[in-house]
Each structure stands twice: as structure tokens, then as C-alpha cells.
């Protein structure tokens, strides 16, 4: 009996131990999900923060800006013209003859007095020798007559006849020398040969044009200015020209001549602008825009034209202040092909938007991704 009771006690203890172990495992399993929930909550919070930050970045409009600078700007009178050379010469022969040798070609630079072409000269050499002999004969005869005249052995009439004959022979000799010299056709100016209109062996006459030579050191542009501007134009006034063929490079010049008369039919007067051909880049016949400067402002606040937004014929720009784009209507002064003068509301050193301003609204938050340098 005692033995049976002891067995029951052992069985009870084992059952109690098993129940305790099961409870412990259950508690442990219940705690695990709590940890997982906390981690999930933290992860969700981080994702929400990242999404909010990204949303804030997306709301900032990316733009490019340029710093407003101070400088000099002028008002000008704009006209168009074709360039001409101030100095040009068509070369003609002065005597007839056959072309013997051509000394230069089109495109070559020649100096004043340089030989461009020679004619066959044998006939003119003989004529010069003959004239020289005739002159020497007449001169010797005159000297004999003069010696006799000094001794009162000849009359005044005989003396004068001998003198005139000697003078005529001298003139014929000089003319023959001159014609011989004309067999060498020379350039009347320094410049470039733009045309050669003859070939070796051609028989030419004094009316035949042989070459064209132009001096490209200085070019001119002739413009016709409206009568109302007559009080703003004067000699030596500053000007400059630009050509799209030369990437709008500016060439300084000045007014050389102003016509004193107004054409009654067109209501304009003629103005000639001279331009120094720096680097020989300007070519005769080139189409250019002529800017005659009429007034100049120093220390002006200059806005690049790439920043301007046109709205109902008004010029607007967006100025970035504290990452906010402020729309400002320009009060425009002088302007040229690159910049305009702002008379108020914008100060030097401020940033204006040059890329990204199209369609932008006033007081929009922006992010400056690049700042351009002044050109």
C-alpha cells in the first residue's frame, strides 16, 4: 500500500513539472511577437520620414541662376548694311600690247607700286632709243646755234627755231621713256588682288580692265539714317558693327562722314561708318548690323536677356531670395543684344533665374542646381 502511494506521488510530480515547462514555453512564445511588432513600428516610422523628406525635395523646382552685375550699357541707332572697302582700285593698261608675264594671282597681297603684269617691251625699247638719238641730235644742233647766236652771227628767229626743236625732241624722248615704263603695269594701292581679268598672250587695249585691288585694312558701312535722328549723329561718333557670320563678334568703329543733305524722297541722310579690320576677318560685301552709339550709362544694373519672361509685352524676371522665386516686373532702361538695364527693384549681386523660369509662378520654392558665370 505504501509502495502504491509513493508511485502516485512521483507521477504527480512529473505531471506538475511538465505543466510548468509548457507554461514557460508559452510565455516565451508570447513575448516574441511583441518584439517583432516594435521592430515593424520602427521600420514604418523610418519609411514615413524618408518619404516626407523626398516629398519636400520634389516640391523644390530645380533652376539655374546668374548673378546680376553692374556695367556699362549704351543706347544705339541700329541699321543694316553691306561692307565696302574704303580704298579700291581697278587696274587698266595705259598702252596697247601683248601680255608677256603675270606676276600675281587673285588672293595675293601686293604693295603699292608692285608690278602686277608685264607687256612685251621690244617695240617700246626701240622707240625710246630712237627718241633718245633724235633728242641728242637736236640738242647738239641747238648748242651750235646758241654759240653762233652769242657771237651775233645768227638771228633771234634762227636761235628760237633750234631751241624749240631741241625741246620737242626732249619731250618725245620723255614720252617714249614713259611708254616703255607703262609696259610694267603696277598696283596703285596696297591690298589684295580680288580679280585677274587677263591671260598671258592676250592683246590688251588701254580701255581693258586687268585687275581689281582692294585695301582691307579699313572697311566702311554706308547707312541711311532717318531725318529725325539728324541731331544725334555727328562726325567721329562711336559705333560698332556685328555679323552673324562671325558669331556676333563686335568690331569698333566711328562715323567718318555725314552727308549735309536729306534725300526728300526717302527722308534719310547718308552716314559712312569706318571700321578697322582687326585680324582681316571682315570681308567686302558682308552683311552687318551697324550700331551707332547715341548715349551711355555707367554702373548700370544689367539683367541677361536669357532671364526675361515676356508677358503681355511686359518684361519679367524671377529673383531668388531665400530659396523662393520672386516675380519682378522690369523697369527697363537701355538694352543691347545681350542685356537690359534694370532701373529699380533689383540690386547688383542678386540671383536671377536663367533656366527653369518658364511657367514658374510667383513665390515658388526653388532649388539652385547651378549658377552660371557672367560672359
C-alpha positions, 0 to 999 in steps of 0.5 A, spaced: 500 500 500 505 504 501 509 502 495 502 504 491 502 511 494 509 513 493 508 511 485 502 516 485 506 521 488 512 521 483 507 521 477 504 527 480 510 530 480 512 529 473 505 531 471 506 538 475 513 539 472 511 538 465 505 543 466 510 548 468 515 547 462 509 548 457 507 554 461 514 557 460 514 555 453 508 559 452 510 565 455 516 565 451 512 564 445 508 570 447 513 575 448 516 574 441 511 577 437 511 583 441 518 584 439 517 583 432 511 588 432 516 594 435 521 592 430 515 593 424 513 600 428 520 602 427 521 600 420 514 604 418 516 610 422 523 610 418 519 609 411 514 615 413 520 620 414 524 618 408 518 619 404 516 626 407 523 628 406 523 626 398 516 629 398 519 636 400 525 635 395 520 634 389 516 640 391 523 644 390 523 646 382 530 645 380 533 652 376 539 655 374 541 662 376 546 668 374 548 673 378 546 680 376 552 685 375 553 692 374 556 695 367 556 699 362 550 699 357 549 704 351 543 706 347 544 705 339 541 707 332 541 700 329 541 699 321 543 694 316 548 694 311 553 691 306 561 692 307 565 696 302 572 697 302 574 704 303 580 704 298 579 700 291 582 700 285 581 697 278 587 696 274 587 698 266 593 698 261 595 705 259 598 702 252 596 697 247 600 690 247 601 683 248 601 680 255 608 677 256 608 675 264 603 675 270 606 676 276 600 675 281 594 671 282 587 673 285 588 672 293 595 675 293 597 681 297 601 686 293 604 693 295 603 699 292 607 700 286 608 692 285 608 690 278 602 686 277 603 684 269 608 685 264 607 687 256 612 685 251 617 691 251 621 690 244 617 695 240 617 700 246 625 699 247 626 701 240 622 707 240 625 710 246 632 709 243 630 712 237 627 718 241 633 718 245 638 719 238 633 724 235 633 728 242 641 728 242 641 730 235 637 736 236 640 738 242 647 738 239 644 742 233 641 747 238 648 748 242 651 750 235 646 755 234 646 758 241 654 759 240 653 762 233 647 766 236 652 769 242 657 771 237 651 775 233 652 771 227 645 768 227 638 771 228 633 771 234 628 767 229 634 762 227 636 761 235 628 760 237 627 755 231 633 750 234 631 751 241 624 749 240 626 743 236 631 741 241 625 741 246 620 737 242 625 732 241 626 732 249 619 731 250 618 725 245 624 722 248 620 723 255 614 720 252 617 714 249 621 713 256 614 713 259 611 708 254 616 703 255 615 704 263 607 703 262 609 696 259 610 694 267 603 695 269 603 696 277 598 696 283 596 703 285 594 701 292 596 696 297 591 690 298 589 684 295 588 682 288 580 680 288 580 679 280 585 677 274 581 679 268 587 677 263 591 671 260 598 671 258 598 672 250 592 676 250 592 683 246 590 688 251 587 695 249 588 701 254 580 701 255 581 693 258 580 692 265 586 687 268 585 687 275 581 689 281 585 691 288 582 692 294 585 695 301 582 691 307 585 694 312 579 699 313 572 697 311 566 702 311 558 701 312 554 706 308 547 707 312 541 711 311 539 714 317 532 717 318 531 725 318 529 725 325 535 722 328 539 728 324 541 731 331 544 725 334 549 723 329 555 727 328 562 726 325 567 721 329 561 718 333 562 711 336 559 705 333 560 698 332 558 693 327 556 685 328 555 679 323 552 673 324 557 670 320 562 671 325 558 669 331 556 676 333 563 678 334 563 686 335 568 690 331 569 698 333 568 703 329 566 711 328 562 715 323 567 718 318 562 722 314 555 725 314 552 727 308 549 735 309 543 733 305 536 729 306 534 725 300 526 728 300 524 722 297 526 717 302 527 722 308 534 719 310 541 722 310 547 718 308 552 716 314 559 712 312 561 708 318 569 706 318 571 700 321 578 697 322 579 690 320 582 687 326 585 680 324 582 681 316 576 677 318 571 682 315 570 681 308 567 686 302 560 685 301 558 682 308 552 683 311 552 687 318 548 690 323 551 697 324 550 700 331 551 707 332 552 709 339 547 715 341 548 715 349 551 711 355 550 709 362 555 707 367 554 702 373 548 700 370 544 694 373 544 689 367 539 683 367 541 677 361 536 677 356 536 669 357 532 671 364 526 675 361 519 672 361 515 676 356 508 677 358 503 681 355 509 685 352 511 686 359 518 684 361 519 679 367 524 676 371 524 671 377 529 673 383 531 668 388 531 670 395 531 665 400 530 659 396 523 662 393 522 665 386 520 672 386 516 675 380 519 682 378 516 686 373 522 690 369 523 697 369 527 697 363 532 702 361 537 701 355 538 694 352 543 691 347 543 684 344 545 681 350 542 685 356 537 690 359 538 695 364 534 694 370 532 701 373 529 699 380 527 693 384 533 689 383 540 690 386 547 688 383 549 681 386 542 678 386 540 671 383 536 671 377 533 665 374 536 663 367 533 656 366 527 653 369 523 660 369 518 658 364 511 657 367 514 658 374 509 662 378 510 667 383 513 665 390 515 658 388 520 654 392 526 653 388 532 649 388 539 652 385 542 646 381 547 651 378 549 658 377 552 660 371 558 665 370 557 672 367 560 672 359 
